[in-house]
Amino acid sequence: MTESAEINGLGPAKARPSNSRLYPWYDSVWLSQYEVAKAIVREARPDALASFVDAFRVLHTRPDFKVKFLEQPFDDATFAEIKRTMSTLRPSDLELHEAGRFGRFVVHDHPFFTELQQRIVPWISELAGEPVEAKYNFLSLYTSKGVCAVHMDAPEAKWTLDLCIDQGAPWPIYFSEVQPWPDSVAQEWRDEGWEKNIKQSRSLEFTPFTLHPGQAVLFSGSSQWHYRDPLPEAGGKQFCTLLFFHFIPKGTAELVKPKNWARFFGIPELGVLAGEKIP
């Protein structure tokens, strides 16, 4: 497949996830669970709260990090292989669960992309300024209904390499400066109108990046607000095909999953985050 397939009747994106108690953006479940976990630890094991919070410092992003623009991160042969791999995909390979919310089809962890992600770990570590390990990847085939609402990612995507493969027209992505979490999530950004408030906030200093095929950016999605407005209307078929490689700090695979926290920290009360009953 060289272009994303067209679909009709896509509904508007639903911003607030039903399983995020505290925050309104779609990828806020992790941060909500983190806040719930802190409240549990504060009640059940107050002596452990400081060390619990400190354990997550590795998932924060240094304040001076800037988005890295990469003119040609992959050589011609590798980029051609990426496009060839796309051409072998069948309709049954496409995941449909994000069609309504994002106007896109996705393919997670394709074997070739996974192998390629492992190969680039050393230079992603260099660009990020810390040792990283691969977490997951996905191909994103946006249709003419494409949109990406303003959000911050869960720390399972602390670092993201966003590669543009093909597009009908340039489609900017906007990034804020690095934000500390959860303290940066002000109350006015949780209430009605929160998305507009974030986009218009001067303090966040959003910067647009416009990618062309073969170009990429490295950003820290768990500490930078980012979004794409709806795909602009223009002549010709509108689509955008992107490949996302997500990375985490080396050695944090267990830490980034809330279901592991009861065992990881030796605090049984945190088992409620994995649906367990408290002993």
C-alpha positions in Angstrom: 0.0 0.0 0.0 1.5 3.3 -1.1 -1.3 5.5 0.2 -3.7 5.2 3.0 -7.1 3.8 2.1 -10.1 6.2 2.1 -12.9 5.6 4.5 -16.2 7.5 5.0 -18.3 8.6 7.9 -15.5 9.0 10.4 -16.9 10.7 13.6 -15.2 13.4 15.6 -12.4 12.5 18.0 -13.5 11.9 21.6 -10.9 13.7 23.7 -11.5 12.6 27.3 -10.8 8.8 27.8 -13.4 7.1 30.0 -10.7 5.3 32.0 -8.7 8.4 32.9 -10.1 9.9 36.1 -8.1 13.1 36.2 -7.0 14.3 32.8 -8.8 15.0 29.6 -6.5 14.1 26.7 -6.7 10.7 25.0 -3.4 9.3 26.2 -3.7 10.4 29.8 -4.6 7.1 31.4 -1.0 6.4 32.6 -0.6 9.8 34.3 -4.0 9.3 36.0 -2.9 5.9 37.3 0.4 7.5 38.5 -1.6 10.1 40.5 -3.9 7.4 41.9 -0.8 5.3 42.9 0.7 8.3 44.7 -2.5 8.7 46.7 -2.5 5.0 47.6 1.2 5.0 48.7 0.6 8.2 50.7 -2.2 6.4 52.6 -0.8 2.9 52.9 3.0 3.5 53.0 3.7 7.2 53.6 7.3 6.3 54.4 7.7 5.0 50.9 6.2 8.0 49.0 9.5 9.9 48.4 11.3 6.8 47.0 8.2 5.9 44.9 8.2 9.4 43.3 11.9 9.4 42.9 11.9 6.1 41.0 10.0 7.8 38.1 12.6 10.6 37.7 14.2 8.6 34.9 11.0 9.0 32.9 11.1 12.8 33.1 12.8 14.7 30.3 15.5 17.2 30.9 14.2 20.7 30.5 16.7 21.8 27.9 15.8 19.1 25.4 14.9 20.4 21.9 13.1 18.5 19.1 15.7 17.1 16.7 14.9 17.5 13.0 16.5 14.9 10.8 16.9 15.6 7.1 17.6 12.0 6.1 17.8 9.6 9.0 17.7 6.5 6.7 19.8 5.9 3.6 18.1 5.5 0.2 18.2 1.7 0.4 16.7 1.5 3.8 14.0 4.0 3.0 13.2 2.1 -0.2 12.8 -1.1 1.9 10.5 0.7 4.3 8.3 1.7 1.3 8.5 -1.8 -0.2 7.4 -3.3 3.2 4.4 -1.0 3.1 3.5 -2.2 -0.4 3.2 -5.8 0.9 0.6 -5.1 3.5 -2.9 -6.5 3.0 -6.2 -5.0 4.1 -6.4 -7.7 6.8 -3.1 -6.4 8.2 -4.6 -3.0 9.1 -5.9 -2.3 12.5 -9.2 -0.3 12.4 -9.7 0.8 16.0 -8.3 4.3 15.5 -10.2 5.0 12.3 -12.9 7.0 14.1 -10.7 8.9 16.5 -7.7 9.7 14.3 -8.9 9.0 10.8 -6.1 6.5 10.3 -5.3 2.8 10.0 -2.3 1.4 11.9 0.0 -1.6 11.9 1.9 -2.3 15.1 5.3 -4.0 15.4 5.7 -5.3 11.9 8.7 -7.6 11.9 10.8 -5.5 9.5 10.1 -2.3 11.4 10.8 -3.9 14.7 14.2 -5.2 13.4 15.0 -1.7 12.0 14.1 -0.2 15.4 16.6 -2.4 17.1 19.3 -1.3 14.7 18.8 2.4 15.4 18.9 2.2 19.2 22.5 3.4 19.4 22.0 6.6 17.6 18.6 7.3 19.2 20.4 7.0 22.5 22.9 9.6 21.3 20.3 12.0 20.1 18.2 11.6 23.3 21.2 12.0 25.5 20.5 8.8 27.5 20.7 5.1 26.9 17.4 3.9 25.5 15.7 0.6 24.5 13.0 0.0 21.9 9.5 -0.2 23.2 7.1 -0.5 20.2 6.5 0.9 16.8 3.6 1.4 14.4 2.9 2.5 10.9 0.2 5.2 10.7 -1.8 5.6 7.5 -3.8 8.8 7.8 -6.8 9.3 5.5 -8.3 12.6 4.5 -10.0 12.7 7.9 -6.6 12.6 9.7 -6.2 14.6 12.9 -4.2 14.2 16.1 -5.6 16.0 19.1 -3.3 17.8 21.5 -1.9 15.5 24.1 1.1 14.1 25.9 2.0 10.5 25.5 2.4 7.8 28.2 6.0 7.3 29.2 6.0 4.1 27.1 6.7 6.6 24.4 9.1 8.9 26.2 11.1 9.2 23.0 9.6 9.0 19.5 11.1 9.0 16.1 8.4 10.3 13.7 9.3 9.5 10.1 7.3 10.8 7.1 7.0 8.2 4.4 4.5 9.7 2.0 1.8 12.4 1.9 -0.6 14.3 -0.3 0.4 17.7 1.1 2.6 19.0 3.9 1.0 18.5 7.4 2.7 20.3 10.3 3.1 18.9 13.8 3.3 21.2 16.7 5.5 20.7 19.8 5.6 22.6 23.1 8.7 23.1 25.2 9.5 20.3 27.6 7.0 20.3 30.5 7.4 18.8 34.0 4.7 16.3 34.8 2.3 16.1 36.5 2.8 19.6 37.9 2.4 21.2 34.5 -1.1 20.0 34.1 -2.8 23.1 35.4 -6.5 23.0 36.4 -7.6 25.3 33.6 -6.2 22.6 31.2 -8.5 20.0 32.6 -11.8 22.0 32.3 -14.0 22.7 29.3 -12.0 24.4 26.6 -8.8 22.8 27.8 -7.6 21.9 24.3 -7.9 25.5 23.1 -6.2 26.8 26.2 -3.2 24.5 25.7 -2.8 25.5 22.0 -3.1 29.2 22.7 -0.9 29.2 25.8 2.1 31.5 25.2 4.1 29.8 28.0 4.2 26.5 26.1 5.9 28.0 23.1 4.6 25.7 20.5 6.9 25.2 17.4 5.7 23.7 14.1 7.7 21.2 12.1 6.7 20.3 8.6 8.1 17.0 7.3 8.6 15.8 3.8 9.0 12.2 2.7 12.3 10.8 4.2 12.5 13.4 6.9 11.9 12.8 10.6 11.8 14.4 14.1 12.9 13.0 17.4 10.8 14.3 20.3 9.9 13.5 23.9 6.1 12.9 23.6 5.6 12.2 27.3 6.9 15.6 28.3 5.9 17.7 25.3 2.4 18.6 24.3 2.0 17.9 20.6 -0.8 17.9 18.0 -1.7 18.0 14.3 -4.7 20.0 13.2 -7.1 18.3 10.7 -5.4 17.5 7.4 -5.8 20.6 5.2 -8.1 20.5 2.2 -6.2 20.7 -1.0 -6.3 19.5 -4.6 -5.7 15.8 -5.1 -6.0 12.9 -2.6 -5.3 13.8 1.0 -3.4 11.4 3.1 -0.2 11.1 5.2 1.8 8.0 6.0 4.0 8.1 9.0 6.2 5.5 10.9 6.6 5.9 14.6 9.4 4.3 16.6 8.9 4.6 20.4 11.7 4.2 23.0 12.1 4.2 26.7 15.1 4.7 29.0 17.1 1.5 29.1 16.0 -0.8 31.9 12.6 0.8 32.5 10.4 -1.8 30.8 8.8 -2.9 34.0 8.5 0.6 35.5 6.5 2.0 32.7 3.6 -0.5 33.3 1.3 0.4 36.2 0.2 -3.2 36.5 3.8 -4.1 37.7 4.0 -1.4 40.4 2.6 -3.6 43.3 5.3 -6.2 42.7 8.0 -3.7 41.6 7.7 -1.6 44.8 6.5 -4.3 47.2 3.3 -2.4 47.9 0.4 -4.8 47.6 -2.2 -2.0 47.7 -1.0 -0.9 44.3 -2.5 -4.2 42.9 -5.7 -2.3 42.3 -4.1 -0.8 39.2 -3.9 -4.3 37.7 -7.4 -5.1 38.8 -6.3 -7.1 41.8 -8.1 -7.2 45.1 -6.2 -5.7 48.1 -5.2 -8.4 50.6 
